[in-house]
């Protein structure tokens, strides 16, 4: 009999209050009948140590970590796991256009403004994981669209929900 593994979400944030809040949000989510395996780290170094020992299905990172930029951490985790298409979400308190472009150019599917909207966060987490092995194995009837870049896959949302945009539309949460 094969071993069972839940989809894993790595959350990295140097702000422990924010990390705790994000962890609570992920703990409340499900993918099909599965709950996520939650991994948390307060530093990039701890996150990379986890990535060396645990399979990661989604990385959620604050942009401003104490020991590294969030997008550099995501690149490192992708390299450590050997999965260059690993879904990633970046969190930031400030919404500077140059930061958003820089992060999106490095392959992050979504950029979210803090404080995080719980409903939007749950939807984006689910969307991000649809392209993983677990998302593909689920028997779901959602339509999935390929972005113009071909790098990310997004469900077709009908009607489009306010505040929910993919990176190819160069929009952020308001």
VEXMAR-868568 format. One line per field, with one value per residue (C-alpha): residue number from 1; residue in three letters; x, y, z. Coordinates in steps of 0.1 Angstrom, whole numbers. Layout:
# VEXMAR-868568
nr c(NUM,...)
rest c(Ala,...)
east c(X,...)
north c(Y,...)
up c(Z,...)
# end
This chain:
# VEXMAR-868568
nr c(1,2,3,4,5,6,7,8,9,10,11,12,13,14,15,16,17,18,19,20,21,22,23,24,25,26,27,28,29,30,31,32,33,34,35,36,37,38,39,40,41,42,43,44,45,46,47,48,49,50,51,52,53,54,55,56,57,58,59,60,61,62,63,64,65,66,67,68,69,70,71,72,73,74,75,76,77,78,79,80,81,82,83,84,85,86,87,88,89,90,91,92,93,94,95,96,97,98,99,100,101,102,103,104,105,106,107,108,109,110,111,112,113,114,115,116,117,118,119,120,121,122,123,124,125,126,127,128,129,130,131,132,133,134,135,136,137,138,139,140,141,142,143,144,145,146,147,148,149,150,151,152,153,154,155,156,157,158,159,160,161,162,163,164,165,166,167,168,169,170,171,172,173,174)
rest c(Unk,Unk,Unk,Unk,Unk,Unk,Unk,Unk,Unk,Unk,Unk,Unk,Unk,Unk,Unk,Unk,Unk,Unk,Unk,Unk,Unk,Unk,Unk,Unk,Unk,Unk,Unk,Unk,Unk,Unk,Unk,Unk,Unk,Unk,Unk,Unk,Unk,Unk,Unk,Unk,Unk,Unk,Unk,Unk,Unk,Unk,Unk,Unk,Unk,Unk,Unk,Unk,Unk,Unk,Unk,Unk,Unk,Unk,Unk,Unk,Unk,Unk,Unk,Unk,Unk,Unk,Unk,Unk,Unk,Unk,Unk,Unk,Unk,Unk,Unk,Unk,Unk,Unk,Unk,Unk,Unk,Unk,Unk,Unk,Unk,Unk,Unk,Unk,Unk,Unk,Unk,Unk,Unk,Unk,Unk,Unk,Unk,Unk,Unk,Unk,Unk,Unk,Unk,Unk,Unk,Unk,Unk,Unk,Unk,Unk,Unk,Unk,Unk,Unk,Unk,Unk,Unk,Unk,Unk,Unk,Unk,Unk,Unk,Unk,Unk,Unk,Unk,Unk,Unk,Unk,Unk,Unk,Unk,Unk,Unk,Unk,Unk,Unk,Unk,Unk,Unk,Unk,Unk,Unk,Unk,Unk,Unk,Unk,Unk,Unk,Unk,Unk,Unk,Unk,Unk,Unk,Unk,Unk,Unk,Unk,Unk,Unk,Unk,Unk,Unk,Unk,Unk,Unk,Unk,Unk,Unk,Unk,Unk,Unk)
east c(0,14,22,-2,10,-10,-3,22,23,54,48,77,74,97,68,56,21,16,30,6,-24,-14,-10,-45,-58,-41,-52,-88,-85,-90,-83,-110,-113,-76,-62,-29,4,15,52,62,95,105,136,148,174,148,126,155,163,126,128,158,138,101,83,69,38,33,55,40,65,67,88,109,124,152,178,168,143,112,117,152,140,114,141,162,134,126,163,165,133,142,108,113,75,67,37,45,26,43,30,39,26,36,23,51,47,84,83,53,69,101,83,60,89,105,75,53,17,2,12,-11,-12,-11,-33,-45,-82,-91,-115,-92,-62,-81,-92,-57,-41,-66,-59,-21,-23,-45,-15,3,0,-27,-47,-44,-54,-85,-117,-127,-147,-133,-121,-84,-69,-32,-18,-4,31,24,40,10,-24,-54,-90,-115,-134,-169,-179,-145,-143,-135,-99,-88,-63,-35,0,-5,-30,-4,-30,-29,-53,-68)
north c(0,34,61,89,125,157,187,208,246,264,298,321,354,371,387,360,375,375,340,328,345,329,295,297,306,276,253,262,253,220,207,183,162,168,193,208,199,232,241,275,293,327,330,321,298,277,276,262,236,225,224,201,175,179,179,214,220,258,285,316,342,377,399,414,386,395,374,374,389,367,362,351,326,313,308,289,266,259,251,229,210,206,220,253,256,254,276,307,336,367,389,426,454,480,479,495,488,481,454,438,437,423,396,387,386,359,336,342,335,360,391,398,429,427,425,395,391,356,347,358,341,308,311,319,291,267,281,279,242,232,227,204,166,169,193,172,141,156,149,185,198,233,248,256,282,286,321,338,332,294,294,294,278,296,283,302,322,331,357,371,379,415,417,384,389,368,382,385,413,432,438,434,432,465)
up c(0,-10,16,21,19,23,2,21,24,36,51,58,77,102,119,143,147,109,107,133,115,82,98,112,78,61,89,82,45,27,-8,-16,16,25,50,43,60,74,76,91,94,108,87,52,66,86,55,34,60,58,20,23,43,33,0,-5,-27,-22,-8,8,18,31,7,36,56,81,64,27,2,-2,-39,-34,-8,-33,-59,-34,-23,-60,-65,-34,-43,-80,-89,-108,-113,-76,-70,-48,-33,-20,8,13,34,8,-28,-48,-85,-90,-62,-78,-112,-98,-78,-107,-131,-109,-112,-82,-92,-67,-48,-18,4,41,61,42,32,45,18,-10,6,7,-29,-41,-21,-37,-71,-66,-56,-86,-108,-82,-82,-56,-77,-108,-89,-74,-94,-100,-129,-129,-162,-161,-183,-193,-188,-219,-206,-203,-169,-146,-148,-134,-131,-151,-126,-136,-128,-119,-82,-72,-59,-76,-104,-118,-124,-161,-156,-135,-108,-70,-42,-33)
# end
